[in-house]
Amino acid sequence: MTDAEWAVVRPLLPVPGWMRGRGGQPEAYCHRAILDAVRYLVDNGIKWRAMPGDFPPWDRVYAFFRRWRDRVLVQEFHDRLRGRVRQEAGRDAEQTAGVIDSQSVKADAVVGADSRGFDGGKLINGRKRHVVVDTLGLLLGVMVTSADISDRAAAKVLLERVADARHRLELVWADGGYTGSLVEHCLARLALVLAMVKRSDDRRGFVVLPKRWIVERLFAHLMRSRRLARDVERRTTSAEAMIYWSMTMVMTRRLTRSRSG
């Protein structure tokens, strides 16, 4: 991180327990160095043990990542950044509309058979990333499943999570893969309108569809991180945490540019 990026990030970091009088030992390494190491791993797609020597030891970096993953601290940090980006853009910190979609990616050999599958539509053997974004393309929620899980089945769980956390969410746009009973379920159970944005049958070639292009832009951001070009995580929770880390990098750069401009 540059000094400008660190100035943006530092006030939004979760405060360690020992700094709040809850006991425990102070951490041996500066948070900036640890964050830089995790960002390097996500951006360059290296193995944990291949961490360059100018970062803290790889096992300390991994312990930090695992702790933040298991205690949902990376999501908390991500959500604080998202709220700040929305405020800088002149929006409310809480969103009322979003877009849902999924992306299938190939899985590495380390991914076990219990969390991988075959997506017959896209002919991909691996995992599927189900995401909900706001109208700025910022991540609201993510769930990683095996690629053979249908979009509707995963969306039912994901939308419940997002609706519980984002009480003001009222409208979500989706493609034709989310039709059926899911629409009635969202309206009756979550008080959420699921609106379909379908491609016209008489259109040929590439067409930019309203609202749906927003979530496609997020997928493009993810694929620029080498760690996310394919799924190499043994646990789906680690895969989800990597996605949150990637988006924190995007939002940090966005905030830094807006303030310097």
Phi and psi in degrees as a GROMACS rama.xvg file:
@    title "Ramachandran Plot"
@    xaxis  label "Phi"
@    yaxis  label "Psi"
@TYPE xy
-76.4101  168.331  THR-2
-61.4287  -36.3958  ASP-3
-65.9835  -39.7341  ALA-4
-67.5972  -39.5025  GLU-5
-65.2337  -35.4384  TRP-6
-63.9439  -32.0802  ALA-7
-75.2425  -41.143  VAL-8
-77.7886  -40.7189  VAL-9
-55.4131  -46.4874  ARG-10
-67.1724  -15.3523  PRO-11
-98.0707  -4.28537  LEU-12
-71.1777  142.666  LEU-13
-59.9753  138.958  PRO-14
-84.8262  126.762  VAL-15
-59.3442  152.243  PRO-16
-60.8036  -36.4363  GLY-17
-67.6614  -22.9982  TRP-18
-82.9373  -11.9838  MET-19
-105.761  14.0147  ARG-20
75.3799  22.9684  GLY-21
-100.412  13.5405  ARG-22
84.1586  -177.026  GLY-23
95.3108  166.899  GLY-24
-93.7114  142.819  GLN-25
-60.2959  146.856  PRO-26
-72.289  147.298  GLU-27
-78.5507  -19.8692  ALA-28
-125.658  147.077  TYR-29
-63.1365  139.75  CYS-30
-59.3616  -32.8599  HIS-31
-63.2224  -42.4387  ARG-32
-66.2605  -39.5221  ALA-33
-66.4817  -44.9338  ILE-34
-61.8295  -41.8938  LEU-35
-59.6479  -39.3406  ASP-36
-66.3165  -44.2258  ALA-37
-65.3909  -42.5706  VAL-38
-61.7306  -39.3878  ARG-39
-62.1653  -43.375  TYR-40
-64.0703  -44.5681  LEU-41
-65.9353  -42.6447  VAL-42
-72.2194  -35.7344  ASP-43
-104.039  -9.59915  ASN-44
71.0514  27.0397  GLY-45
-80.2754  168.974  ILE-46
-79.8312  156.4  LYS-47
-57.6033  -42.8273  TRP-48
-72.4182  -10.5721  ARG-49
-94.7501  16.5879  ALA-50
-60.7038  127.341  MET-51
-57.6353  153.053  PRO-52
-67.7018  -17.9432  GLY-53
-83.9431  3.14648  ASP-54
-102.668  167.2  PHE-55
-58.848  162  PRO-56
-53.1351  144.591  PRO-57
-60.8626  -35.2322  TRP-58
-69.3698  -30.101  ASP-59
-72.6243  -38.2657  ARG-60
-65.7986  -43.0035  VAL-61
-65.9035  -38.5673  TYR-62
-61.5459  -39.7168  ALA-63
-63.3182  -48.122  PHE-64
-59.298  -45.2867  PHE-65
-63.9015  -40.636  ARG-66
-64.4697  -44.8808  ARG-67
-65.9488  -35.8635  TRP-68
-65.5242  -50.0132  ARG-69
-70.7757  -29.4102  ASP-70
-99.0489  10.4883  ARG-71
60.3961  25.6171  VAL-72
-74.664  -31.8051  LEU-73
-66.0402  -36.4349  VAL-74
-68.977  -38.5891  GLN-75
-61.9887  -45.8873  GLU-76
-61.8632  -44.216  PHE-77
-59.699  -44.597  HIS-78
-66.6271  -34.8236  ASP-79
-65.5178  -42.3192  ARG-80
-61.776  -42.516  LEU-81
-62.2388  -43.0781  ARG-82
-60.8681  -38.2789  GLY-83
-69.1531  -39.3787  ARG-84
-63.0847  -42.4201  VAL-85
-63.8793  -40.5786  ARG-86
-66.2562  -39.999  GLN-87
-63.9398  -28.2013  GLU-88
-86.8217  4.44612  ALA-89
81.4699  19.2738  GLY-90
-106.12  163.43  ARG-91
-67.5669  150.382  ASP-92
-63.2525  -32.9276  ALA-93
-98.4092  138.514  GLU-94
-100.242  154.609  GLN-95
-113.621  -9.74254  THR-96
-140.01  153.759  ALA-97
-154.254  -178.38  GLY-98
-135.619  138.978  VAL-99
-119.558  144.59  ILE-100
-165.911  176.386  ASP-101
-136.748  158.725  SER-102
-138.226  125.081  GLN-103
-94.4234  134.564  SER-104
-132.728  151.142  VAL-105
-67.995  147.324  LYS-106
-107.384  144.228  ALA-107
-74.225  169.145  ASP-108
-63.8612  -23.0151  ALA-109
-74.3066  -13.9987  VAL-110
-77.06  121.729  VAL-111
-72.7349  162.708  GLY-112
-66.2712  -20.504  ALA-113
-73.9347  -15.8045  ASP-114
-129.508  22.1951  SER-115
-131.359  157.735  ARG-116
-162.464  -177.032  GLY-117
-112.385  122.621  PHE-118
-87.3898  104.322  ASP-119
-67.5556  -25.3888  GLY-120
-73.2398  -40.3476  GLY-121
-105.963  -0.170578  LYS-122
57.5851  48.019  LEU-123
-123.351  130.413  ILE-124
-99.0727  108.179  ASN-125
172.03  -131.221  GLY-126
-124.743  166.198  ARG-127
-126.498  133.707  LYS-128
-101.671  117.337  ARG-129
-102.103  124.304  HIS-130
-132.271  151.973  VAL-131
-123.463  130.097  VAL-132
-122.96  160.813  VAL-133
-86.3133  -174.893  ASP-134
-74.4216  -7.67714  THR-135
-94.2387  -1.80734  LEU-136
84.8625  15.5302  GLY-137
-91.7248  142.6  LEU-138
-70.5448  129.819  LEU-139
-103.362  -31.1702  LEU-140
-169.659  151.025  GLY-141
-143.132  145.002  VAL-142
-141.184  127.483  MET-143
-103.738  127.982  VAL-144
-132.441  175.694  THR-145
-66.4086  152.999  SER-146
-69.2449  -15.0175  ALA-147
-86.6436  -1.86009  ASP-148
-75.6847  131.674  ILE-149
-70.6225  153.66  SER-150
-61.1129  -40.136  ASP-151
-65.8802  -42.1969  ARG-152
-64.2012  -43.5091  ALA-153
-70.0676  -37.5343  ALA-154
-63.7594  -33.9762  ALA-155
-60.1655  -42.3435  LYS-156
-73.7921  -46.3089  VAL-157
-64.0893  -43.6943  LEU-158
-66.5555  -32.5641  LEU-159
-64.5553  -41.8523  GLU-160
-62.603  -46.9335  ARG-161
-66.6796  -41.6127  VAL-162
-64.5376  -36.6995  ALA-163
-65.7912  -36.7059  ASP-164
-85.2591  -29.8356  ALA-165
-115.741  86.3084  ARG-166
-67.8237  -19.3886  HIS-167
-90.7868  -2.36368  ARG-168
-67.5447  124.605  LEU-169
-122.25  -26.784  GLU-170
-138.921  133.558  LEU-171
-132.912  127.07  VAL-172
-89.2203  147.39  TRP-173
-150.273  168.151  ALA-174
-92.8315  -176.816  ASP-175
-64.8179  -14.7762  GLY-176
-71.6665  -8.47702  GLY-177
-107.602  14.6574  TYR-178
-74.1856  177.208  THR-179
99.3482  -148.33  GLY-180
-67.7614  -17.7965  SER-181
-61.1069  -35.0893  LEU-182
-62.1891  -47.6223  VAL-183
-67.2376  -36.4085  GLU-184
-62.2737  -45.1543  HIS-185
-63.4022  -40.4578  CYS-186
-70.7033  -43.1212  LEU-187
-78.4492  -41.0942  ALA-188
-89.561  -37.261  ARG-189
-112.985  -2.58772  LEU-190
53.5734  43.6673  ALA-191
-125.764  128.846  LEU-192
-88.0496  121.83  VAL-193
-103.609  106.554  LEU-194
-100.861  131.996  ALA-195
-88.5087  134.667  MET-196
-116.635  101.155  VAL-197
-105.209  151.39  LYS-198
-81.2447  136.524  ARG-199
-69.968  139.135  SER-200
-67.4687  -23.2269  ASP-201
-91.6681  5.93337  ASP-202
-93.2185  140.738  ARG-203
-121.031  149.258  ARG-204
77.2265  -166.819  GLY-205
-74.5732  130.759  PHE-206
-134.411  129.802  VAL-207
-80.8003  116.045  VAL-208
-92.9305  138.757  LEU-209
-56.1915  138.167  PRO-210
69.8414  -41.132  LYS-211
-68.0668  -25.257  ARG-212
-66.1817  -21.8454  TRP-213
-64.9966  -45.3498  ILE-214
-73.2697  -30.0428  VAL-215
-64.3719  -32.3762  GLU-216
-65.2531  -37.0155  ARG-217
-63.6016  -42.5986  LEU-218
-60.5948  -36.8353  PHE-219
-63.3411  -39.737  ALA-220
-61.4446  -43.1519  HIS-221
-63.1865  -40.1557  LEU-222
-72.5978  -11.8635  MET-223
-79.5716  -15.2321  ARG-224
-89.8385  120.748  SER-225
-62.6825  -30.038  ARG-226
-65.7568  -23.0707  ARG-227
-105.256  0.00226679  LEU-228
-62.6846  -28.1578  ALA-229
-145.442  163.122  ARG-230
-89.0823  116.248  ASP-231
-117.519  12.9663  VAL-232
-93.9174  136.628  GLU-233
-70.2508  -31.8411  ARG-234
-113.177  142.428  ARG-235
-66.6207  -29.9763  THR-236
-65.2386  -34.5203  THR-237
-68.8194  -38.7987  SER-238
-62.1836  -40.9498  ALA-239
-66.4344  -40.5296  GLU-240
-63.6449  -37.6865  ALA-241
-62.6242  -37.075  MET-242
-66.0101  -42.892  ILE-243
-62.0773  -41.3162  TYR-244
-62.5502  -42.319  TRP-245
-60.7097  -41.5681  SER-246
-72.7469  -27.8408  MET-247
-64.0175  -34.9733  THR-248
-65.5159  -43.0177  MET-249
-61.5213  -45.6092  VAL-250
-71.6783  -34.3361  MET-251
-61.7807  -45.7971  THR-252
-63.0018  -38.9483  ARG-253
-64.3519  -44.6635  ARG-254
-64.4886  -41.1022  LEU-255
-63.7007  -42.4829  THR-256
-64.6898  -40.7978  ARG-257
-66.0757  -34.5022  SER-258
-79.2405  -34.0515  ARG-259
-76.1168  -25.5092  SER-260
